[in-house]
């Protein structure tokens, strides 16, 4: 598999660092920073915010679903940083 372009959602420390490394490697980078605070997305009625929340929820479900068998099941998920501190719900 070869990577032709990178899309990064969130321009915090991690997101901007990933974008910078990819750009320095010569890849075209799209960096989206609708909100650094997940509450801003949840309170927004904009289509970009709804899309970002939907993508986030889909990716969490996909990753947890793929890891659960290897872990022997998952009893709880803990979200840290801004999502863990600031958000109660994250369903679109």
C-alpha distances in whole Angstrom, upper triangle without the diagonal:
4,7,10,12,14,16,19,22,24,26,27,27,23,22,24,22,19,19,21,19,16,19,20,16,17,15,17,18,20,22,24,27,29,31,31,33,32,35,35,32,34,37,36,36,34,31,29,30,30,26,25,27,26,22,23,25,22,20,22,23,20,19,23,22,20,21,25,25,24,26,29,29,30,33,33,30,31,30,31,31,32,31,33,36,36,35,37,35,31,31,31
4,6,9,11,15,17,20,23,24,26,25,22,20,21,20,17,17,18,16,13,15,16,13,13,11,13,15,17,20,22,25,28,30,30,32,31,35,34,32,34,37,35,36,33,30,28,29,29,26,25,27,26,22,23,26,23,21,23,25,21,21,25,25,22,24,27,28,26,29,32,32,32,35,34,31,32,30,31,31,32,31,33,36,36,35,37,35,32,32,32
4,6,8,11,13,17,20,20,22,22,19,17,18,17,14,13,15,13,10,12,14,11,11,8,10,11,13,16,19,22,24,26,26,29,28,32,31,28,31,34,32,32,30,27,24,26,26,23,22,24,23,20,21,23,21,19,22,23,20,20,24,24,22,23,27,28,27,29,32,32,31,34,33,30,30,28,29,28,29,28,31,33,33,32,34,33,29,30,29
4,7,10,14,17,20,20,23,23,20,18,18,18,15,13,15,14,10,11,14,11,10,7,8,10,12,15,18,21,23,26,26,29,28,32,31,28,31,33,31,32,29,26,23,25,26,23,21,24,24,20,22,25,23,20,24,25,23,22,26,27,25,26,30,31,30,32,35,35,34,37,35,32,32,30,30,30,30,29,32,34,34,33,36,34,30,30,29
4,7,10,14,16,17,19,20,18,15,15,15,12,10,13,12,8,9,12,11,9,5,5,6,8,11,14,17,20,22,23,25,25,28,27,25,28,30,28,28,25,23,20,22,23,20,18,22,21,18,19,22,21,19,22,24,22,21,25,26,24,26,29,31,30,32,35,34,33,36,34,30,30,28,28,27,27,26,29,31,31,30,33,31,27,28,27
4,6,10,13,13,16,16,14,11,12,12,9,8,11,10,7,9,12,11,11,7,6,5,6,8,11,14,17,19,19,22,22,25,24,22,25,27,25,26,23,21,18,19,21,17,16,19,19,15,16,20,18,16,19,21,19,19,23,24,23,24,27,29,28,29,32,31,30,33,31,27,27,24,24,23,23,23,26,28,27,27,29,28,24,25,24
4,7,10,11,14,15,13,10,11,13,10,8,12,12,10,11,14,14,14,10,9,6,5,6,8,11,13,16,16,19,18,22,20,18,21,23,21,22,20,18,14,16,17,14,12,15,16,12,13,17,16,14,17,19,18,18,21,23,22,23,26,29,28,29,32,30,29,31,29,25,25,22,22,21,20,20,23,25,24,23,26,24,21,22,21
4,6,8,10,12,10,6,8,10,8,7,10,12,10,11,15,15,15,12,11,8,6,5,6,9,11,13,13,15,15,19,18,16,19,21,20,21,19,18,14,14,16,14,11,14,15,12,12,16,16,13,15,19,18,17,20,22,22,22,25,28,27,28,31,29,27,29,27,23,22,19,19,17,17,17,20,21,21,20,23,22,19,20,20
4,7,9,12,10,7,9,12,10,10,13,15,14,15,18,19,19,16,14,11,8,6,5,6,8,9,10,12,12,15,14,12,15,18,16,18,16,15,11,11,13,11,8,11,12,10,9,13,14,12,14,17,17,17,19,21,22,22,25,28,27,27,30,28,26,27,25,21,20,17,17,15,14,14,17,19,17,17,20,19,16,17,17
4,6,9,8,5,8,11,10,10,13,15,15,16,18,20,20,18,16,13,10,7,6,5,7,7,6,9,10,13,12,11,15,17,16,18,17,16,13,12,15,13,10,12,14,12,11,15,16,15,15,19,19,19,21,23,24,24,26,29,29,28,31,29,27,28,25,21,19,16,15,13,11,12,15,16,15,16,19,18,16,18,18
4,7,7,5,5,8,9,8,10,13,14,14,16,18,19,17,16,12,10,7,7,5,9,9,7,11,13,16,14,14,17,19,18,21,19,19,15,15,18,17,13,15,18,16,15,19,20,18,19,22,23,22,24,27,27,26,29,32,31,31,34,32,29,31,27,24,22,18,17,14,13,14,17,18,17,18,22,22,19,22,21
4,6,5,6,8,10,10,12,14,15,16,18,20,21,19,19,15,14,10,10,8,11,10,7,10,12,15,15,15,18,20,19,22,21,21,18,17,20,19,15,17,20,18,16,19,21,19,19,23,23,22,23,26,27,26,28,31,30,30,33,31,28,29,26,22,20,16,14,11,10,13,15,15,15,17,20,21,19,22,22
4,6,6,6,9,10,11,12,14,15,16,18,20,19,19,16,16,12,13,12,15,13,10,13,15,18,18,19,21,23,23,26,25,25,21,20,23,22,18,20,22,20,18,21,23,20,20,24,24,22,24,27,27,26,28,31,30,29,32,31,28,30,26,23,20,17,15,12,12,15,17,17,17,19,23,23,22,25,25
4,6,5,6,9,10,11,12,14,15,17,19,17,18,14,14,12,13,12,15,14,12,14,15,19,19,19,21,24,23,26,25,24,21,20,22,21,17,18,21,18,16,19,20,17,17,21,21,19,21,24,23,22,25,28,27,26,29,28,26,27,24,21,19,16,14,12,12,14,16,17,18,19,22,23,20,23,24
4,5,5,6,9,10,11,12,14,15,17,15,15,11,11,8,9,9,12,12,10,14,14,18,17,17,20,22,21,24,22,21,18,17,19,18,14,16,18,16,14,18,19,16,17,21,20,19,21,24,23,23,26,29,28,27,31,29,27,28,25,22,20,17,16,13,13,15,17,18,18,19,22,22,20,22,22
4,5,5,6,9,10,10,12,14,15,14,14,10,11,8,10,10,13,13,12,15,17,20,19,19,22,24,23,25,23,23,19,19,22,20,17,19,21,19,18,21,22,20,21,24,24,22,25,28,27,27,29,32,31,31,34,33,31,32,29,25,23,20,18,16,16,18,20,21,21,22,25,25,23,25,25
4,5,5,6,9,10,11,12,14,14,14,12,13,11,13,13,17,17,15,18,19,23,22,22,25,27,26,29,27,26,23,22,25,23,20,22,24,21,19,23,23,20,21,25,24,22,25,27,26,26,29,31,30,30,33,32,30,32,29,25,24,21,19,17,17,19,21,22,23,24,27,27,25,27,28
4,5,5,6,9,10,11,13,11,12,10,11,10,12,13,17,17,16,19,19,23,23,22,24,27,26,28,26,25,21,21,23,21,18,20,22,18,17,21,21,18,19,22,21,19,22,25,24,23,27,29,27,28,31,30,28,30,28,24,23,20,19,17,18,19,21,23,23,24,27,27,24,26,26
4,6,5,6,9,10,11,9,9,6,8,7,10,12,15,16,15,19,20,23,22,21,24,26,25,27,24,23,20,20,23,20,17,20,22,18,18,22,22,19,21,24,23,22,25,27,26,26,29,32,30,31,34,33,31,33,31,27,26,23,21,19,19,21,23,24,24,25,28,28,25,26,26
4,5,5,6,9,10,10,10,9,11,10,13,14,18,19,18,21,23,26,25,24,27,29,28,30,27,27,23,23,26,24,21,24,25,22,22,25,25,23,24,28,26,25,28,30,29,29,32,34,33,33,36,36,34,36,33,30,28,25,23,21,22,23,26,26,27,28,31,31,28,30,30
4,5,5,6,9,9,11,10,13,12,16,17,21,22,20,23,24,28,27,26,29,32,30,32,30,29,25,26,28,25,23,25,26,23,22,26,25,22,24,27,26,24,27,29,27,27,31,33,31,31,35,34,33,35,33,29,28,25,24,22,23,24,26,28,28,29,32,32,29,31,31
4,5,5,7,6,8,7,10,11,14,17,20,21,21,24,24,28,27,26,29,31,29,31,28,27,23,24,26,23,21,24,25,21,21,24,24,21,23,26,24,23,26,28,26,26,30,32,30,31,35,34,33,35,33,29,28,26,25,23,24,25,27,29,29,29,32,31,28,30,30
4,5,5,5,6,6,10,11,14,17,20,22,21,25,26,29,27,26,30,32,30,31,28,27,24,25,27,24,22,25,26,23,23,27,26,24,26,29,27,26,29,31,29,30,33,35,34,35,38,38,36,38,36,32,31,28,27,25,25,27,29,30,30,31,34,33,30,32,31
4,5,7,10,10,13,14,18,20,23,25,24,27,28,32,30,29,33,35,33,35,32,31,27,28,31,28,26,28,29,26,26,30,29,26,28,31,29,28,31,33,31,31,35,37,35,36,39,39,38,40,38,34,33,30,29,27,27,29,31,32,33,33,37,36,33,35,34
4,6,9,10,14,15,19,21,25,26,25,29,29,33,32,31,34,36,34,36,33,31,28,29,31,28,26,29,29,26,26,29,28,25,27,30,28,27,30,32,29,30,34,35,33,34,38,38,37,39,37,34,33,31,30,28,29,30,32,33,34,34,37,36,33,35,34
4,7,9,13,15,18,21,24,26,26,29,30,34,32,31,34,36,34,35,32,30,27,28,30,27,26,29,29,26,26,30,29,26,29,31,29,28,32,33,31,32,35,37,35,37,40,40,39,41,39,36,35,32,32,30,30,31,34,35,35,35,38,37,34,35,34
4,6,10,12,16,19,22,24,24,27,27,31,29,28,31,33,31,32,29,27,24,25,27,24,22,25,26,22,23,26,25,23,25,28,26,25,29,30,28,29,33,34,33,34,38,37,36,39,37,33,33,30,29,28,28,29,31,33,33,33,36,34,31,32,31
4,7,10,13,17,19,22,22,26,26,29,27,25,29,31,28,29,26,24,21,23,25,22,20,24,24,21,22,25,24,22,25,28,26,25,29,30,29,30,33,35,34,35,39,38,36,39,37,33,33,30,29,28,27,28,31,32,32,31,34,33,29,30,29
4,6,10,13,16,18,18,22,22,25,24,22,25,27,25,26,23,21,18,20,22,19,17,20,21,18,19,22,22,20,22,25,24,23,27,28,27,28,31,33,33,33,37,36,34,36,34,30,29,26,26,24,23,24,27,28,28,28,31,29,26,27,26
4,6,10,12,15,16,19,19,22,20,19,22,24,21,22,19,18,14,16,18,15,14,17,18,15,17,20,20,18,21,24,23,22,26,27,27,28,31,33,33,33,36,35,33,35,32,29,28,25,25,23,22,22,25,27,25,25,28,27,23,24,23
4,7,10,12,12,16,16,19,17,16,20,21,19,21,18,17,13,14,17,15,12,16,17,15,15,19,19,18,20,23,22,22,25,27,26,27,30,33,32,32,35,34,32,33,31,27,26,22,22,20,18,19,22,23,22,22,25,24,21,23,22
4,6,9,10,13,13,16,14,12,16,18,15,17,14,14,10,11,14,12,9,13,15,13,13,17,18,16,18,21,21,21,24,26,26,27,29,32,32,32,35,33,31,32,29,25,24,21,20,18,16,17,20,21,20,20,23,21,18,20,18
4,5,7,10,11,13,11,10,14,15,14,16,14,14,10,10,13,13,10,13,15,14,13,17,19,18,19,22,22,22,24,27,27,28,30,33,33,32,35,33,30,31,28,24,23,19,19,16,14,15,18,18,17,17,20,20,17,19,18
4,7,9,9,11,8,7,11,12,10,12,10,11,8,7,11,11,8,11,14,13,13,16,18,18,19,22,23,23,25,27,28,29,30,34,34,33,36,33,31,31,28,25,23,20,19,17,14,14,18,18,16,16,19,18,15,17,16
4,5,7,8,6,6,10,11,10,13,12,13,11,9,12,13,10,11,15,15,13,16,19,18,19,22,23,23,24,27,28,28,30,33,33,32,35,32,29,30,26,23,21,17,17,14,11,12,15,15,12,13,16,16,14,16,16
4,7,9,8,9,12,13,13,16,16,17,14,12,15,15,12,13,16,16,14,17,19,18,18,21,23,22,23,26,27,27,29,32,32,31,33,31,28,28,25,21,19,15,14,11,8,10,13,12,11,12,16,16,15,18,17
4,5,6,7,9,10,11,15,15,17,15,12,14,15,12,12,16,16,14,16,19,18,18,21,23,22,23,26,27,27,28,32,32,30,33,30,26,26,23,19,17,13,12,10,6,7,11,10,7,9,12,13,12,15,16
4,5,5,6,9,10,13,14,15,13,10,11,13,10,9,12,13,11,12,16,15,15,17,20,19,20,23,24,24,25,29,29,28,30,27,24,24,20,17,15,12,12,10,7,6,9,10,7,6,10,10,8,12,12
4,5,5,6,8,12,13,15,14,10,12,14,12,11,14,16,13,14,18,18,17,20,22,22,22,25,27,27,28,31,32,30,32,29,26,25,22,19,17,14,14,13,9,8,11,10,6,6,9,9,9,12,12
4,6,5,6,10,11,13,12,8,11,13,11,11,14,16,14,16,19,19,19,22,24,24,25,27,29,29,30,34,34,33,35,32,29,28,25,22,20,17,17,15,11,11,14,13,10,10,13,12,11,14,13
4,5,5,8,9,10,9,5,7,10,8,7,11,12,11,13,16,16,16,19,21,21,22,24,26,27,28,31,32,31,33,30,27,27,24,21,20,16,17,15,12,11,14,14,11,10,12,11,9,11,10
4,6,8,10,11,11,7,8,11,10,8,11,13,12,12,15,17,16,18,21,22,22,24,26,27,27,31,32,30,32,29,26,25,22,19,19,16,17,16,13,11,14,14,11,8,10,8,7,9,8
4,7,9,12,12,9,10,13,12,11,14,16,15,16,19,20,20,22,24,25,25,27,30,30,31,34,35,34,36,32,29,29,25,23,22,19,20,18,15,14,16,16,12,11,12,11,11,12,11
4,5,9,9,6,8,11,11,10,13,15,15,16,19,20,21,22,24,26,26,28,30,31,32,35,36,35,37,34,31,31,28,25,24,21,22,20,17,16,19,18,15,14,15,14,12,13,11
4,7,9,7,7,10,12,11,13,16,16,17,19,21,22,23,25,27,27,29,31,32,33,36,37,37,38,35,32,32,29,27,26,24,25,23,20,19,22,22,18,16,18,16,14,14,11
4,5,5,6,9,10,11,12,14,16,17,18,20,21,23,24,26,27,29,30,32,33,36,37,37,39,36,33,33,30,28,27,24,25,24,20,19,23,23,20,18,20,18,15,15,12
4,5,5,6,9,10,10,12,14,15,16,18,20,21,22,24,26,27,28,30,31,34,35,35,37,34,32,33,30,27,27,24,26,24,21,20,23,24,21,19,21,18,15,15,11
4,5,5,6,9,10,10,12,14,15,16,18,20,21,22,24,25,27,28,30,33,34,34,36,33,31,32,29,26,26,22,23,22,19,18,22,23,20,18,20,18,15,15,12
4,5,5,6,9,10,11,12,14,15,17,18,20,21,23,24,26,27,28,31,32,32,34,31,28,29,26,23,23,19,20,19,16,15,18,19,16,15,17,14,12,12,9
4,5,5,6,9,10,11,12,14,15,17,18,20,21,22,24,26,27,30,31,31,32,29,27,28,25,22,22,20,21,21,18,16,19,20,17,15,16,13,10,10,6
4,5,5,6,9,10,10,12,14,15,16,18,20,21,22,24,25,28,29,30,31,29,26,28,25,22,23,20,22,21,19,17,20,22,19,17,18,15,12,11,8
4,5,5,6,9,10,11,12,14,15,16,18,20,21,22,24,27,28,28,30,27,25,26,23,20,20,17,18,17,15,13,17,19,16,15,17,14,11,11,9
4,5,5,6,9,10,11,12,14,15,16,18,20,21,22,25,26,26,28,25,22,23,20,17,17,15,17,16,14,11,15,17,14,12,13,11,7,7,6
4,5,5,6,9,10,11,12,14,15,16,18,20,21,24,25,25,27,24,22,23,21,18,19,17,19,19,17,14,17,20,18,15,16,12,9,7,6
4,6,5,6,9,10,10,12,14,15,16,18,20,23,23,24,26,23,21,23,21,18,19,16,18,18,17,15,17,20,19,16,17,15,11,10,10
4,5,5,6,9,10,11,12,14,15,16,18,21,22,22,24,21,19,20,18,14,15,12,14,15,14,11,14,16,15,13,14,12,8,9,10
4,5,5,6,9,10,11,12,14,15,16,19,21,20,22,19,17,18,16,13,14,12,15,16,15,12,14,17,16,13,13,10,7,7,8
4,6,5,6,9,10,10,12,14,15,18,19,20,21,19,17,19,17,15,17,15,18,19,18,15,17,21,20,17,17,14,11,10,10
4,5,5,6,8,10,10,12,14,17,17,18,20,18,16,18,17,14,15,14,16,17,17,15,16,20,19,17,18,15,12,12,13
4,5,5,6,8,10,11,12,15,16,15,18,15,13,15,13,10,12,11,14,15,15,12,14,17,17,15,15,13,10,11,13
4,6,5,6,8,10,10,13,15,15,16,13,12,14,13,11,13,13,17,19,19,15,16,20,20,17,17,14,12,11,13
4,6,5,6,9,10,12,14,14,16,14,13,16,15,13,16,16,19,21,21,18,19,23,23,20,20,18,15,14,16
4,5,5,6,8,11,11,12,14,13,12,15,14,12,14,14,16,18,19,17,18,21,22,20,20,18,16,16,18
4,5,5,6,9,10,10,12,9,8,11,10,9,12,13,16,18,19,17,17,20,21,19,19,17,15,15,18
4,6,5,8,10,10,11,9,9,12,13,12,15,16,19,22,23,20,20,24,24,22,21,19,17,16,19
4,6,7,8,10,11,10,11,15,15,14,17,18,20,23,24,21,22,25,26,24,24,22,20,19,22
4,6,5,6,9,8,9,12,13,12,15,16,18,21,23,21,20,24,25,23,23,22,20,20,23
4,5,5,6,5,6,9,11,11,14,16,19,22,24,21,20,24,26,23,23,21,20,20,23
4,5,5,6,9,12,14,15,18,20,23,26,28,25,24,28,29,27,26,25,24,23,26
4,6,8,10,13,15,15,18,20,22,25,27,25,24,28,30,28,27,26,25,25,28
4,5,7,10,12,13,15,18,20,23,25,23,22,25,27,26,25,24,24,24,27
4,7,10,12,14,17,20,22,26,28,25,24,28,29,27,26,26,25,25,28
4,7,9,11,15,17,20,24,26,23,21,25,27,24,23,22,22,22,25
4,6,8,11,14,17,20,22,19,18,21,23,21,19,19,18,19,22
4,7,10,14,17,20,22,19,17,20,22,20,18,18,18,19,23
4,7,10,13,17,18,15,13,16,18,16,15,15,15,17,20
4,7,10,13,15,12,10,14,15,14,13,13,13,15,18
4,6,10,12,10,7,10,13,12,12,13,13,16,19
4,7,8,6,4,8,10,9,10,11,11,14,17
4,7,6,4,7,9,10,12,14,13,17,19
4,6,5,6,8,10,13,15,14,18,20
4,6,5,6,8,11,13,12,16,17
4,6,5,5,8,9,9,12,14
4,6,6,8,10,10,14,17
4,6,8,11,12,16,18
4,7,9,11,14,16
4,6,7,11,13
4,7,10,12
4,6,9
4,6
4
